Amino acid sequence: MAREGFNNAAVNRLYYACYYAVSALLLSQKVQSHTHAGTKTMFALHIISPGKMPIEIASVYFTLFEKRHTGDYDDFVLFQDSTVQELTKQAITFIESVGNLLPKNNLT
């Protein structure tokens, strides 16, 4: 989407990639949430507060939460290419960090 200039849609997809990663992580720890705000709160409570992930890495999820809402619902908001590129790098690091916290499946 970003390559074709759909930057707001790209930010939306970055948010959802991180959201689903967080959802998987919370479910792996038997923590449920039924809303986006609830997922954000449970992530902070069960992952960040106990120090399982540094806030410097986790902050991209909170940033994307806000930017997705802004891009989807506010008028005249168009994200710049440089913003999307930076958020993409941060989202990749974030998702990799979440993946490192997920239990390893020992299927053989």
Number of C-alpha atoms within 10 A of each C-alpha: 11 15 8 7 12 15 21 23 17 22 26 18 16 22 25 16 17 22 21 13 19 23 21 17 21 19 13 13 13 8 14 14 15 8 9 12 11 12 19 17 14 19 22 18 12 16 21 17 13 10 11 12 20 13 15 8 16 22 17 22 25 16 12 23 21 13 19 21 14 17 20 15 10 11 8 8 12 14 18 13 15 10 11 18 15 10 20 19 11 19 22 15 15 23 20 12 17 20 15 12 14 16 10 8 6 5 4 3
